[in-house]
């Protein structure tokens, strides 16, 4: 009995020490971003070799942008997946041993502001070092918006890209309310205060207001693409202005990208642009172990252990009424 208590005591001491150490790491790592762009952050992600000769001093940092771009999706180190990506980009930007960044995108897009924040971060970084973007299975709408922040874009021939446009969705359950005998009573300070109220039809004034906002946001998206891809006559080609999706090969013809190929080709381009040898190392960032993430993972695991789901959409994510998205709607039918 005494031996069991001793082993238990040692275990509790080790657990307490580990928790204390991780709390210190959290206190160090979770610092608020400065208002000044690109203030050098302390490195918080660990590094992992992807390929190449790790003995060389100069290397390429590969950063993965997979799935939806949304602030509400939790991050591993920051408060969201967008914060995680920004932290990784900044860590690479201020690491003198990193000669170039390779952003690997497989995303249908996401929130308007989140996509714009990532785009801005890449434009700031490319002023200091090359930013090569590889567009994999899908880099559409907000995924492409982010991509044009790079200095050299490579797409897989079969990549789904384009979808240059904005979407806002809401529901209207007025008909269902009548069937159920449910009515809605709204008190408001102004005629447009309950804009997109799902319990009544939208007025013409409301439709115009929302459509004008959609077009304003679209103008920003299209103007960025026009500027970054140097389109003549300051307008999108006719094949892109309606928000359609295109293949990687078609994107090359339309000058949306600089080249097509595989991930290996994008890595080779990154080495060449950064003037590195053919075996220059490629590294990726991984979050260091924290007990808090383990507990969160176990909680998620217990909730979903009886479910099998393959999707680019996180199970907890739903389009929010009244929120603007740069999203490719070709994926909506898969949900």
NORPE-V662193 format. One record per residue. RES is the residue in three letters. PSI is psi in degrees with one decimal (999 if undefined). D_LAST is the distance of its C-alpha to the last C-alpha in Angstrom with 2 decimals. Layout:
BEGIN
RES,PSI,D_LAST  RES,PSI,D_LAST
END
This chain:
BEGIN
UNK,-43.6,55.46  UNK,-37.8,56.66  UNK,-40.3,54.95  UNK,-41.4,51.59  UNK,-38.1,51.97  UNK,-44.7,52.90  UNK,-41.3,49.82  UNK,-41.1,47.64  UNK,-45.4,49.40  UNK,-42.2,48.90  UNK,-42.2,45.18  UNK,-37.6,44.87  UNK,-45.7,46.83  UNK,-42.6,44.64  UNK,-44.0,41.46  UNK,-40.6,43.00  UNK,-42.4,44.08  UNK,-43.2,40.65  UNK,-41.0,39.04  UNK,-42.1,41.75  UNK,-42.2,41.27  UNK,-34.2,37.53  UNK,-37.8,38.20  UNK,-41.5,40.59  UNK,-42.0,38.05  UNK,-41.7,35.53  UNK,-34.9,38.31  UNK,-40.6,39.11  UNK,-38.0,35.64  UNK,72.8,33.98  UNK,142.1,36.13  UNK,147.3,35.03  UNK,143.9,34.70  UNK,153.3,37.85  UNK,-20.2,37.97  UNK,123.4,39.59  UNK,136.7,37.13  UNK,32.1,37.22  UNK,129.8,39.70  UNK,119.5,40.04  UNK,160.2,38.05  UNK,138.5,39.15  UNK,129.6,37.22  UNK,-15.2,34.82  UNK,142.9,32.70  UNK,165.7,34.28  UNK,147.5,34.51  UNK,131.1,33.61  UNK,129.6,35.01  UNK,-48.0,32.60  UNK,169.2,35.38  UNK,-179.8,38.87  UNK,106.8,42.21  UNK,-7.9,41.76  UNK,-13.7,45.49  UNK,149.1,45.18  UNK,-36.3,45.24  UNK,136.6,42.84  UNK,177.8,39.21  UNK,135.6,35.72  UNK,119.3,33.00  UNK,124.3,29.49  UNK,127.2,26.74  UNK,127.6,23.06  UNK,94.6,20.34  UNK,137.2,17.10  UNK,-166.5,13.59  UNK,147.8,13.10  UNK,104.5,16.47  UNK,136.7,16.87  UNK,-25.6,19.93  UNK,-8.5,18.25  UNK,122.4,17.12  UNK,147.4,20.29  UNK,172.0,22.66  UNK,-33.7,25.05  UNK,-42.2,28.16  UNK,-176.6,27.38  UNK,-18.2,25.61  UNK,168.7,22.38  UNK,-29.6,20.94  UNK,-43.1,22.46  UNK,-41.5,25.80  UNK,-45.7,25.65  UNK,-42.3,25.29  UNK,-41.8,28.08  UNK,-41.6,30.26  UNK,-42.4,29.88  UNK,-43.1,30.66  UNK,-36.5,33.69  UNK,-41.6,34.86  UNK,-38.6,34.92  UNK,-35.0,36.48  UNK,9.1,39.38  UNK,110.6,39.99  UNK,-21.5,42.94  UNK,-13.8,42.24  UNK,114.7,38.87  UNK,-22.0,39.80  UNK,156.3,36.36  UNK,142.7,32.69  UNK,110.1,29.95  UNK,114.2,26.51  UNK,110.5,23.84  UNK,128.6,20.64  UNK,80.8,17.25  UNK,137.7,15.06  UNK,0.8,13.03  UNK,-158.2,15.06  UNK,-144.5,14.88  UNK,144.8,17.48  UNK,-53.5,20.52  UNK,-35.8,23.21  UNK,-43.5,21.71  UNK,-41.2,21.51  UNK,-38.5,25.01  UNK,-41.2,26.39  UNK,-41.6,25.42  UNK,-47.5,26.85  UNK,-40.9,30.02  UNK,-39.0,30.41  UNK,-37.7,30.37  UNK,-36.2,32.89  UNK,-39.5,35.19  UNK,-38.5,35.03  UNK,-13.4,35.72  UNK,-21.7,39.01  UNK,-33.6,40.22  UNK,156.8,38.71  UNK,142.9,36.53  UNK,105.2,32.75  UNK,134.6,31.19  UNK,129.2,27.47  UNK,121.1,25.67  UNK,112.9,22.43  UNK,-124.1,20.59  UNK,-41.1,17.48  UNK,134.2,16.14  UNK,69.5,18.11  UNK,156.5,16.98  UNK,-114.4,17.78  UNK,-27.5,18.48  UNK,-39.9,18.57  UNK,-37.4,21.29  UNK,-46.5,22.88  UNK,-42.7,23.48  UNK,-37.6,24.70  UNK,-6.4,27.46  UNK,-12.1,29.11  UNK,169.0,30.26  UNK,-12.7,33.56  UNK,121.7,32.49  UNK,127.9,29.13  UNK,131.3,28.32  UNK,144.7,25.27  UNK,143.8,24.35  UNK,-34.7,25.22  UNK,9.9,21.74  UNK,140.0,19.98  UNK,115.2,17.53  UNK,-167.7,19.19  UNK,-128.3,20.56  UNK,48.4,18.34  UNK,97.9,21.19  UNK,179.9,20.34  UNK,144.4,19.24  UNK,141.8,16.72  UNK,129.8,17.14  UNK,148.9,15.33  UNK,170.2,16.74  UNK,156.8,16.84  UNK,114.9,19.95  UNK,30.5,20.81  UNK,-44.3,24.47  UNK,-42.6,24.48  UNK,-37.7,23.00  UNK,-37.8,25.55  UNK,-39.2,28.34  UNK,-40.6,27.43  UNK,-10.3,27.36  UNK,29.8,30.45  UNK,134.1,29.01  UNK,158.6,30.29  UNK,135.5,29.74  UNK,119.8,32.74  UNK,130.0,32.45  UNK,130.6,35.33  UNK,154.9,35.12  UNK,-17.6,37.59  UNK,162.5,36.62  UNK,-31.0,35.14  UNK,9.2,32.02  UNK,-32.6,31.52  UNK,41.9,28.73  UNK,136.8,26.89  UNK,25.6,23.45  UNK,119.7,24.54  UNK,-4.9,21.97  UNK,1.1,24.85  UNK,159.1,26.65  UNK,150.4,26.32  UNK,140.5,26.61  UNK,164.0,30.12  UNK,-37.0,31.02  UNK,-41.6,32.26  UNK,-42.5,28.95  UNK,-42.4,27.02  UNK,-41.7,29.54  UNK,-46.9,29.37  UNK,-44.1,25.60  UNK,-38.4,25.79  UNK,-39.5,28.73  UNK,-39.5,26.90  UNK,-45.5,23.98  UNK,-35.5,26.65  UNK,-43.6,28.52  UNK,-38.3,25.60  UNK,-39.6,24.95  UNK,-38.4,28.67  UNK,-47.1,28.51  UNK,-52.9,25.72  UNK,-37.6,27.56  UNK,-35.3,30.94  UNK,-44.0,29.89  UNK,-44.5,28.68  UNK,-43.9,31.90  UNK,-47.9,34.01  UNK,-33.8,32.52  UNK,4.3,32.48  UNK,48.2,35.81  UNK,138.4,34.90  UNK,156.5,38.00  UNK,12.9,38.75  UNK,41.7,36.40  UNK,157.6,33.44  UNK,147.9,30.34  UNK,152.9,30.85  UNK,-28.5,29.97  UNK,-5.2,27.19  UNK,-20.6,25.30  UNK,-19.2,26.16  UNK,7.6,23.55  UNK,13.8,20.54  UNK,159.3,19.78  UNK,152.6,18.46  UNK,161.7,21.15  UNK,166.5,21.85  UNK,-39.2,23.92  UNK,-42.8,26.94  UNK,-35.9,26.63  UNK,-35.5,26.19  UNK,-41.1,29.51  UNK,-35.8,31.17  UNK,1.2,30.06  UNK,26.9,31.27  UNK,-25.5,28.01  UNK,167.4,28.81  UNK,-22.8,32.13  UNK,163.6,31.51  UNK,157.3,29.19  UNK,-164.7,29.26  UNK,176.1,27.97  UNK,-39.3,27.81  UNK,-37.3,31.41  UNK,-38.8,32.45  UNK,-39.2,31.02  UNK,-42.5,32.92  UNK,-41.3,36.01  UNK,-41.0,35.75  UNK,-43.6,35.48  UNK,-41.5,38.60  UNK,-45.2,40.45  UNK,-37.6,39.65  UNK,0.1,40.65  UNK,48.8,43.73  UNK,157.0,43.00  UNK,164.5,44.13  UNK,-21.1,41.90  UNK,20.5,41.52  UNK,138.8,40.78  UNK,146.2,38.53  UNK,125.7,34.84  UNK,159.0,33.68  UNK,159.5,30.47  UNK,137.7,30.23  UNK,143.8,29.25  UNK,132.3,29.40  UNK,157.9,32.50  UNK,134.3,32.29  UNK,139.5,32.29  UNK,-34.2,32.49  UNK,-38.2,30.25  UNK,-34.7,27.26  UNK,-46.2,28.14  UNK,-39.7,28.20  UNK,-39.9,24.85  UNK,-42.4,23.32  UNK,-37.5,25.02  UNK,-42.5,23.69  UNK,-36.3,20.05  UNK,-41.3,20.89  UNK,-28.5,22.39  UNK,-28.2,19.40  UNK,14.9,16.90  UNK,-21.2,19.48  UNK,11.6,18.35  UNK,143.7,14.69  UNK,120.5,13.53  UNK,131.5,10.26  UNK,116.1,10.00  UNK,151.4,7.88  UNK,-10.6,9.39  UNK,120.4,7.75  UNK,142.4,10.26  UNK,-32.2,9.54  UNK,-4.3,11.93  UNK,133.8,10.66  UNK,145.3,9.81  UNK,131.4,11.23  UNK,130.5,14.72  UNK,134.5,16.73  UNK,3.4,19.69  UNK,136.1,18.60  UNK,140.9,18.84  UNK,143.2,16.46  UNK,89.6,17.15  UNK,144.8,13.67  UNK,115.5,12.93  UNK,-2.8,10.86  UNK,-16.3,10.62  UNK,-9.3,7.43  UNK,-34.6,5.73  UNK,-13.3,5.55  UNK,-9.4,3.76  UNK,999,0.00
END
